[in-house]
């Protein structure tokens, strides 16, 4: 059994077009025909399917909490865990420099390859079965993670999560400014701006107090940065 067949057996999907699987495993350091386009597609499919799972599993939760739970499942670190659980590093096709520098075990490459595989499955089965095949793969490797989620445990406030997200990637911390207040002293509305200087992005939110407004603005910033896969 060759390596591609071995990996197909592990993920429980047999490709009709094995070149798609090879592309999903190929880093740009090796070939211009690499996983980046498949990763783009797989990222969207994964986010969509996980959103559906969370919507069904946690009917009592609002959009903000669901978004943060989704972010914890589809983040680079979580995808890298899935990749390591199937030994994906040994199947990656890397350029010499990436291989020598340990790219086969780098979170960013492993997570991108997982999304590439999801995209490849979708393309390979792009008939009536396309959507169900993609769901089958995601269910196989993400159901346990979803089952282990605890909505009220282990989720830090939005400002803390945004700060950690930026710090881990070596970016400047966000800045918060009150840009407007309206209403009587006992019933004011605060409008706050969250500025993320590394990306020159501004996020605006309002709240009954400064803390509430800052938390909402941080949530908007975090959701945007996670969805855009900012490094």
N, C-alpha and C positions, 0 to 999 in steps of 0.2 A: 504494500500500500504506500503510495507516494504521500508527500506532506500535505498537499491540498486535499486529497481524499481523507487523510487522517483528521484534518481540521473539520472537514464537512461532517464526518461522523460525530465529532465532539459537539458541534453546534446543531446537529440533527437537521441538516438541510443539504441536499445534493444539488449542486448547481448544474444546470444545463449548459451554461456558458462559464466554464471554469476560468476563463480569462478575467471575468468580473471579480472573482474571489482573489485572483492574483493581483489585480489592480487595487483591491481593497487592502491588501497587505503591503503595498509598495509605497515607501516614503519618497518624498520629492528629492531627497539626496541621491536616490538611485536612478530615478527615471522620471521624465516629464509626464509619462502616462501613469500617474500616481493616484492616491486615494482622495485627493482634496475635493474633487467634485462629488464623489460618492459620499464623503463625510458631510458635505453641505446638505445633501438630501437626507442622509441618515439622521442627522441632528434634528431636522424638522419632524421626521417620522417618530423618533424616540420621544421628543417633547410632546407631540400630539397624543401618542398612545399612553404615555405615563399620565398625562393630564386626565385622560378618560378613566384610567384605573383609580386615580385619587378621587375623582369626582364621584365614582360609584362607592368607594370604600369609606369615604368620610363625608356623608351628606350633610352633616351639621356644621362643617367648616366654611368660612368665608374665603373670598378670592385671595386675600393677602396671605393667609396661612397656607392655603393650597399652593400658591406660587412658591413660597419658601420651601415647602416640602418637596415640590417638584425640583427646585434648584438643588436640593441636597441629594437627589437621586441621579440627576443627569450631569452633575458637575464632573470635572476632570478626574478628581480623586475617586469618585464612585465608579466611573467607567473603567478606570485603571484597575480597580479591585476586581471587576468582572473579567477584564482581560487576563489578569494574573490567575484567576480561578480556572481558566481553560488553557493556561500555558501559552497565551498568544504570542508572547515575546519571541519564542523559538521559531515562529512562522513568519515573522516580519522580514521584509525584503528591504534592506538598508544600504545606503552608500557606505563606502569603507570608513569614512570619517565618523559617521553616526554609529556604525557598528563598534568601532574601537572606543568610542566615548561612552558606550553603554546605552545607546538609544533604544535597545530592545527592552530596557526596563524603565524607560522614562515615562512618567505619567502622561505627559502631553501627547506622545506618540501612541501609546497604548490606547488612550481614550479616543483619539482620532480614528484609529484603526477599527475600534468597535463600531463607531458610527459609520465608518466606511463599509463594514460588513452588512450593517442594517440597510444601507443604501443599495448595496450590491444585491442583496436578497430581493429587495423591492423591484429593482430593474429586471433581475433574472426571472421573476415570476409575475411580470407585468401583464397579467390577464385577469380573470375573475379572482384568482387566488392571491393576487399581489398583496393586498392589505392583510389578509388572514395569515399569510406566510410571515410577514414582518411582525405581526402581533405574536405569533407562535414563538419566534426567536426572543422577543422582548420578555414575554411571559416566562420563558424558560430560565432566563438569567436575572430577572428583576423582581419576580414575585416574592421571593424571600425577603428582599430588601424592603419591599412595600409592606409586607406583613409585619416586619420588625419596627416600622415607624410608630412613634408615640407622639401624637400631636402636641401634647402638653409638657413634654420632657425634652430637654436638650436643645431647644431652639432659643438662641440668644436674641435680644432685641435687634431691631433693624439697624440702628446706628453701629452696634457692636459688630454685626455681621458684615456691614459695608466696610468698616474699618479693617477687619481681618481679611476680607477679600482683597482690598487694595494693598495691605501690608505684605501679604504672601507673594504678591506679584511685583513688589518693589516700587509701588507708586506712592505719591504724596497722599496724605490723609485728606478727607473731604473738609470743606469749610461751610459753616452754616451762618446765615445772616437773616435777621428779621427785616423784611423789606416793606412791610405795611401792617398796621393794626387798625381795626375798625370796631365800632360799637362802644357801649358804655363800659365802665371799668369792671363791672360785675358780669359782663356778657360780651367780652371782646373776642374777636376773631383775629388770629395771628397768621400772616402769610410769610413763609420762610423760603429762602433759596438755599439749596445744597449745591455747592460748586465742586466738581471733581476736576482738579486742575490738570492731571495727567492726560485727560482726554478732552479738556476744554468743554465740558458738558455742564449744563445747569438744569436742575430739577426743582420744581416749585410745588408747594403744598400748603394747605391751610389747616388750622386746628383751633380748638378752644383755648389752647395754651401753647407756649413756645415748644415745650417738650413734645406734645402730640404732633405738631406741625413738622418738627424736625424728624420724628420717627417716620412719618408718612413720606416725607421727601426722600429719606434714606431708603425706604422700601422701593420707591419708584426708581431710584438710582441703581439699587442692587438688581432689581428685576431686569432693567435695561442692560446692564453690563453682563449679567449671566446669559441673557438671551442672545447678545451679540458676541458672546465668547471672548470678551476682552481678556487679554493675557496680563 
